[in-house]
Amino acid sequence: MKPRCIVHWLGQVPYEEAWQLQDRLAGEIANGERLPTLLLLEHPHTYTFGRRGQAENLLWDEAELARRAVTVHWVDRGGDVTYHGPGQLVGYPLLPLAPGGLQTTLSSGSTRLPQADFVSYLRKLEQVLIKALARFGVIGEQVPGLTGVWVQRQSVEQLSSSSADALLTWVKIAAIGVKVDVRGISRHGFALNVDPDMSYWDGIIGCGLEGYQETSLAELLDSTPSMAAVSEVVGFAFEEIFGYSIEWQKTV
């Protein structure tokens, strides 16, 4: 029998509120009080900086941020800066990746999920989004040296392995940034561009990478699917890739 996973569609939730909700639910999962959980939602206009974030990658000043109603948060996921906003499907999988807690590295004394398991988790999240995009006729792909899901800008015979060359060939449709807490529960997750206001990427150097562009389903398709339709497809792709039996619930 497949393990069960609860999926919640939460609508639009302020970033700070969703972050606190992740903390609470992850604690319940670690204590055996809650099943693995996937939160699907949207955020108001938000920039988040991960553990590798550089302040200079925020290009708008305080006045412009206020005019655009953007909040800024420094958080504990991996990566640099990214954007969240209306029209973007955000997913936070809260999964027991290491049920007994993280391993201790003897050399440093730090605790962490083994690197191979961590990378495998990232690749699975990418596969979920690639499978979901395929349902809408969009070919999303993984790019060596880069995290997230990408769409080919133009047909090329061979993709260079260097990230710099890859940025000239691909545009990004989904970002991924995650954390595994000390009890082995995953936090944060992915953001898939359905129909957001793309001008908000002008305010940052996304992921700290110069020269790459973002795209969305609205830019790639003649008819943009609803957020409800995309959420449903992503949920079932998640079920298949991670091997869960999902149960949809409206409230947490």
C-alpha positions, -999 to 999 in steps of 0.1 A, spaced: 0 0 0 13 34 -9 20 59 19 -6 87 22 1 124 16 -24 152 24 -26 180 -2 -40 214 7 -50 242 -17 -47 274 5 -53 302 -20 -33 334 -15 -14 334 18 11 361 30 46 347 30 53 351 67 20 333 76 29 304 52 64 302 67 50 298 102 25 273 90 53 252 76 71 252 109 40 241 128 31 213 104 67 200 100 68 197 138 36 177 138 49 154 110 82 148 129 61 139 160 40 114 141 9 136 146 3 144 109 8 127 75 33 140 49 18 172 35 19 192 3 8 229 6 -2 245 -27 -8 283 -27 0 317 -40 17 346 -23 13 384 -26 42 401 -43 73 389 -24 110 386 -28 128 360 -7 165 356 -2 179 321 7 211 313 26 233 323 -3 214 355 -8 233 387 -18 217 420 -9 230 436 -41 208 413 -61 178 434 -50 177 461 -76 147 482 -65 150 507 -37 126 510 -8 104 535 -25 99 513 -56 93 482 -33 66 502 -15 50 514 -47 49 479 -60 36 465 -27 66 440 -24 77 425 9 112 412 13 121 382 35 155 365 43 148 328 49 165 295 56 161 277 22 190 272 -2 198 296 -30 197 333 -36 168 356 -44 136 348 -61 101 363 -67 67 350 -55 34 366 -65 -1 362 -77 -4 339 -107 25 317 -95 18 283 -81 39 277 -50 43 243 -35 57 234 -1 62 197 4 66 188 41 80 152 38 99 130 63 130 126 41 151 113 71 125 100 97 152 95 123 167 130 119 197 142 100 231 125 100 260 141 119 292 148 99 321 138 121 346 163 105 324 194 111 300 182 138 271 196 116 239 176 108 226 172 73 208 150 49 233 129 29 242 149 -3 230 121 -26 196 120 -10 193 158 -10 201 160 -47 178 132 -55 150 151 -37 157 182 -58 156 162 -90 123 146 -81 107 180 -75 119 190 -110 105 158 -124 71 166 -108 70 199 -126 82 185 -159 55 159 -159 29 185 -150 40 208 -178 38 180 -203 1 177 -195 -3 212 -209 19 205 -240 50 223 -226 84 206 -227 102 214 -195 137 201 -189 164 198 -163 196 216 -172 230 204 -160 246 228 -135 213 246 -128 184 240 -104 148 244 -115 128 236 -146 137 252 -179 122 256 -214 144 256 -244 147 291 -260 157 278 -294 166 245 -310 203 236 -306 222 205 -316 241 201 -283 238 219 -250 271 230 -235 277 218 -199 286 253 -187 259 272 -168 269 305 -186 262 289 -221 230 272 -208 215 306 -198 217 317 -234 197 286 -245 171 282 -218 145 303 -200 132 294 -165 96 285 -158 100 271 -123 123 277 -94 132 254 -66 147 262 -32 145 238 -2 156 230 33 156 198 53 153 206 90 172 189 118 144 163 123 146 154 86 115 171 74 116 190 41 106 227 40 101 253 13 98 239 -23 90 251 -58 74 280 -76 58 274 -111 50 305 -132 14 301 -145 4 337 -152 23 361 -129 32 397 -137 66 391 -152 78 427 -147 85 419 -110 116 400 -121 130 434 -131 135 441 -95 160 413 -88 189 394 -103 170 361 -99 190 333 -82 220 356 -85 224 346 -121 230 374 -147 215 371 -181 188 345 -178 151 351 -184 119 338 -168 88 326 -187 53 314 -178 26 291 -191 7 323 -202 36 333 -225 39 298 -239 3 288 -245 -25 303 -265 -49 296 -237 -37 299 -201 -49 271 -178 -66 281 -145 -46 279 -113 -70 252 -101 -63 231 -132 -25 235 -128 -27 227 -90 -46 195 -97 -21 184 -124 8 192 -102 -8 173 -73 -12 141 -93 23 144 -108 36 147 -73 17 116 -63 32 96 -92 69 108 -88 70 104 -50 49 73 -48 22 87 -25 -15 82 -24 -27 118 -21 -58 131 -4 -71 166 -11 -82 187 18 -93 223 18 -84 233 53 -53 226 74 
